[in-house]
């Protein structure tokens, strides 16, 4: 995965991610939330509705420009940063939201991102993670570069998880709940794993 690939995607006139946003906020109201990989901001309306504040992070300058054009206010801020090297003090946030970001990282970077999430999350803080599973209709498309990780023609990685793999990655957290989400699409079944962890 390269920054150039993401910058190119977010420079397109057509929205990059057209799927539905979060169906509901996974967190209780009044929290200071960190969203990792905010992209074009499709999850922000749901998160902002009940949060005390949202800090939205992406390493794509073009993605953040799209967000800044849509969202303003005292309770939202945008930071250009890599999830593997977050520019925040330890235990800065009540909750972290990582929706469809971990699958775009290599195995090494997924571990580093997990370490950073743990570091910036407060004790008893909540972590919401959603990823694609190995049952997803697009599993196997592209060139396999690591186990269950495929590079598409645009250079973007897609890793497909098992429940066990995801829970192992976040073994330093307590698992609150896990849900498998399957939805019928035109060309097959989209399969996701949605989890909530507690530090």
ABEGO torsion letter per residue (X at the ends): XBAAAAAAAAABABBABABBBBABBABBBGBBBBBBGAEAGAAAAAAAAABABBBBBBABAAAAAAAAAABBEAABBBBBBBAABBABBBGABABBBBBGAAAABBAAAAAAAAAAAAAABBBGBBBBBBBBBAABAABGBEBBABBGBBBBAAGBBBBBBBAAAAAAAAAABBBABBBBBBBBBAAEBBBBBBBBBBX
